């Protein structure tokens, strides 16, 4: 009974009944036990967390831009030099394609004359008259050449006939000379026989004298026939020379006529060149007068003007204002490290943050990110930028994934952006090990295997 009383009395003891040493000893033993349990639980949780799935990402920093070149901010230039006469817009104003931005007046002395197009038209008409005259000269020269050819044909025919006649006369005179020489030879033989007969007393002296006279006549005929043949041959030579003279004169006249024709052609070509030049000047003046008004190349907003005031001179090709196109197809240009570029492929998913839109993004768990926007890799540059990094262009995902919001309509080009290109899933322990060793993200398979598949 006493023992039971002692036990019951011990149960009713409070910490107030214990000494200070006993209380300290008791708390120390219980604190170590609780701390140990906490450390063991934390270690188990940490080990389990190491095997959680982790989504690898490639970070990049950039800004909002336009996917198409025509949607990016552009400068408006004047195509001709002039003096500012009138501003039709103000900064921040919306303009339509073809709206007047600026009106210029002429400053070049070459275009001061208000009747300059009329003056050029008069010069053009004069040049066209010169072209007509050149055409008429060409026609007259061609007719002259044709007449020369026709005249040459008749003259050559006549000269050839004369040559043929002379050749025939030479043949006739040659035959006559041969006949006369035969007669002379016969007369000489007869005279010789008569002289022998005279010595024998057969013929009288009168017969001898008659035969001698006939012989002299035959000799005279031979000389005459020979002279006639010489004259015929000279006539043939003269006829041939005349034929050659006719051809030479024709060639000379033809060469002169062809020279005149070539001069007419050259004159016509020169006049045609002057006409083309005048027409070009007239067209240039018409176009130039249409360029006194600087117009908007497309719909957009005037962001900033580079010139001010009225009466200020502007050079040709000088920038007038900056135009931001309306309704651009927005994109984000991110700059990533060169080591990470080979791991990025077109159409890779990207999570984006924009300046002015607060967001919370978890690197390894993009599914729990708050305030981020979805995108797709559209362009990967083949060369690095000036900062040594590679640029990638990100477009908005279309259609918008379920649970995401479309990109804000208030985005402006040039706004800052931060993004992460989403890659493969790996265990958390592998990602920690990779980061500690500075290794690049891993690939599910090699690029060659992707191409084969």
Order of alpha helices (4+ residues) and beta strands (2+ residues): alpha-alpha-beta-beta-beta-beta-beta-alpha-alpha-beta-beta-beta-beta-beta-alpha-beta-beta-beta-beta-alpha-alpha
